[in-house]
């Protein structure tokens, strides 16, 4: 398997930027890794807050232990623009790191 293919697979299956690091492109790896990590932290922090809110309501008895009620609560919860933007940033870093690993020329 070619090194470029391995780099693309690492970026696709591990985390954006890992393939560039494997290929020796440290600066490019950081350009994909840093924004993707910040976006992932922001996105998962929001998901954790939502889960804690639902768990608190379930434990206090304000919400029935019914999957339909839980789904309805989560479906009506507004998603902040920052979380939507974090998802977009992560997707762009993900796809960009795979494509970059496949098509970029090796650094001299």
PAFI-788297 format. One record per residue (C-alpha): residue number from 0; residue in one letter; x, z, y. Coordinates in steps of 0.02 Angstrom, whole numbers, plus 50000, padded with zeros to 5 digits. Each point is the difference from the previous one (the first is absolute). Last residue first. Example, Ala and Ser with C-alpha at 12.3 -4.5 7.8 and 13.67 -1.06 7.14 Angstrom:
BEGIN
[pt 1 s [50684 50357 49947]]
[pt 0 a [49931 50033 49828]]
//
This chain:
BEGIN
[pt 107 x [50567 50006 50910]]
[pt 106 x [49817 50042 49987]]
[pt 105 x [49904 49915 49862]]
[pt 104 x [49870 49873 50057]]
[pt 103 x [49822 50058 50019]]
[pt 102 x [49864 49922 49892]]
[pt 101 x [49958 50120 49858]]
[pt 100 x [50045 50168 50076]]
[pt 99 x [49916 49951 50163]]
[pt 98 x [49839 49955 49909]]
[pt 97 x [49993 50167 49910]]
[pt 96 x [50046 50100 50156]]
[pt 95 x [49872 49907 50104]]
[pt 94 x [49858 50031 49877]]
[pt 93 x [50028 50188 49997]]
[pt 92 x [50047 50017 50183]]
[pt 91 x [49843 49904 50052]]
[pt 90 x [49892 50104 49883]]
[pt 89 x [50075 50163 50065]]
[pt 88 x [49972 49948 50181]]
[pt 87 x [49820 49952 49962]]
[pt 86 x [49965 50165 49915]]
[pt 85 x [50079 50096 50144]]
[pt 84 x [49893 49901 50123]]
[pt 83 x [49843 50055 49907]]
[pt 82 x [50063 50179 50004]]
[pt 81 x [50037 49989 50186]]
[pt 80 x [49828 49926 50032]]
[pt 79 x [49920 50158 49934]]
[pt 78 x [49886 49983 49849]]
[pt 77 x [49826 50068 50029]]
[pt 76 x [49921 50101 49860]]
[pt 75 x [49837 49921 49944]]
[pt 74 x [50067 49934 49835]]
[pt 73 x [50088 50165 49962]]
[pt 72 x [49841 50104 50013]]
[pt 71 x [49899 49871 49902]]
[pt 70 x [50131 49998 49862]]
[pt 69 x [49996 50190 49988]]
[pt 68 x [49810 50000 49994]]
[pt 67 x [50000 49865 49864]]
[pt 66 x [50131 50096 49899]]
[pt 65 x [49889 50155 50001]]
[pt 64 x [50071 50173 50016]]
[pt 63 x [49878 50036 50141]]
[pt 62 x [50068 50020 50176]]
[pt 61 x [49990 50152 50114]]
[pt 60 x [50038 50113 49852]]
[pt 59 x [50159 50073 50075]]
[pt 58 x [50107 49930 49859]]
[pt 57 x [49928 49825 50015]]
[pt 56 x [50016 49997 50189]]
[pt 55 x [50180 50061 49990]]
[pt 54 x [50041 49870 49866]]
[pt 53 x [49925 49861 50107]]
[pt 52 x [50103 50051 50151]]
[pt 51 x [50157 50019 49894]]
[pt 50 x [49977 49826 49928]]
[pt 49 x [49978 49925 50173]]
[pt 48 x [50156 50089 50063]]
[pt 47 x [50097 49938 49849]]
[pt 46 x [49944 49821 50032]]
[pt 45 x [50054 50014 50182]]
[pt 44 x [50171 50068 49948]]
[pt 43 x [50011 49859 49873]]
[pt 42 x [49980 49867 50135]]
[pt 41 x [50120 50083 50123]]
[pt 40 x [50134 50025 49867]]
[pt 39 x [49979 49822 49936]]
[pt 38 x [50014 49928 50176]]
[pt 37 x [50158 50101 50035]]
[pt 36 x [50076 49944 49834]]
[pt 35 x [49953 49817 50029]]
[pt 34 x [50072 50006 50177]]
[pt 33 x [50166 50072 49937]]
[pt 32 x [50020 49897 49840]]
[pt 31 x [49980 49825 50068]]
[pt 30 x [50125 50007 50144]]
[pt 29 x [50107 50120 49899]]
[pt 28 x [50019 49872 49861]]
[pt 27 x [50045 49869 50129]]
[pt 26 x [50143 50109 50059]]
[pt 25 x [50060 50036 49822]]
[pt 24 x [50000 49821 49937]]
[pt 23 x [50103 50034 49843]]
[pt 22 x [49880 49915 49880]]
[pt 21 x [49945 50167 49929]]
[pt 20 x [49964 50063 50177]]
[pt 19 x [49897 49843 50033]]
[pt 18 x [49902 50033 49840]]
[pt 17 x [49967 50179 50051]]
[pt 16 x [49929 49942 50166]]
[pt 15 x [49816 50016 49956]]
[pt 14 x [49977 50126 49859]]
[pt 13 x [50017 50002 49810]]
[pt 12 x [49902 49857 49922]]
[pt 11 x [49999 49863 50132]]
[pt 10 x [50165 50038 50086]]
[pt 9 x [50084 50025 49831]]
[pt 8 x [49922 49839 49936]]
[pt 7 x [50063 49903 50152]]
[pt 6 x [50175 50069 49976]]
[pt 5 x [49998 49956 49815]]
[pt 4 x [49946 49823 50044]]
[pt 3 x [50137 49984 50130]]
[pt 2 x [50129 50062 49874]]
[pt 1 x [49951 49862 49879]]
[pt 0 x [49934 50046 49828]]
//
